[in-house]
């Protein structure tokens, strides 16, 4: 049991033993993380008076980055498009619009068969559904060491899976396909593995290049040929936010129909891609390449939704559909992505300064909201706390030596100062 969950259990045992006795095993294990991103972000909100680069949203001029068209949208909606319950599977028009978007952005989908996207309450819900559908206690979930911390709760704590991790990068800074293969084959005696692929990666902001994607696909195919049953959950939370010539389509598109023993699940959404975090609209799309199998999995997914949230927000789906069909949608999205790209390139430029070589190594990044520093001499939590309380700069400490910086929240002209403050903290503590 996690030590934070054990603390909560001890409190109940002292003050409310009957409540403790009512909890399920899962209920006993659950806890609200006080040492992760949420707690560090809360602390930064209180003390980061200069710059707060902790929260995974994009900001501009002190406001959440948004599509101006949505600011004027609500009064245009008919009451029946706002107030009734949405279907458990989501509004059909928004599902079709999202499917059309998938075809447009992923050329490999041409002539491939997959299910109509199902609306989820954003990506965490979609990942949880995938976990409920496919993960048993003791199953192996293959995921990179540099990962979103919530995977540990979604797959590990809630479902009892064992996480087999691998370093995302090799010594040359490329995707570590050999390490991925080793982690994948560690589950071969069980005959089954769940693979989670998240690109652009949170926290590092890395998307593989075409040759790396080819190698990943070949590795998954080879494992299936060797008899393994594989559920590949593709977390595309930051899809489309690409800033160089990395692979521009989802690896999910390459996996559909690849092998009968491979079940590809795509989890994505408008939250990060289209700057509507609070809408909480995500999608889960199944693509086995077999119509009957996709239909069965859709029914099972709807059962999971009905028995948990019943349905996602109708208003949010209506607003998203309005945006997807608006003639200015693509241009406004492109404007925001271009701004994020300028920030990413500015970060690269600042970090190319060799004066930082004694303080950190920079994990390669080319997409998304974030980048990560590997601190060389001082634990990342100490640097995070020092930068926060000395300079008012908020960052996220991950593991022992990794420090995540969300440049999505930093104006371009502040970036150099932010990294200067982080370096000063690392050197002061050293």
PEZIDA-V302662 format. One record per helix or strand. SS is the DSSP state (helix for helix, strand for strand). FROM is the first residue (numbers start at 0). TO is the last residue. Records with the same first field share a line. If there is no record, write none. Layout:
SS = FROM-TO, FROM-TO
//
This chain:
helix = 2-14, 16-21, 24-28, 36-46, 67-70, 73-75, 78-80, 91-104, 106-108, 121-133, 149-156, 176-184, 187-189, 209-224, 250-254, 269-272, 276-278, 290-305, 313-323, 328-350, 353-355, 379-390, 406-408, 411-428
strand = 50-51, 58-59, 62-63, 117-119, 139-143, 161-165, 168-168, 174-174, 191-197, 228-234, 241-241, 261-268, 281-285, 359-361, 366-366, 369-374, 392-393, 395-397, 401-405
//
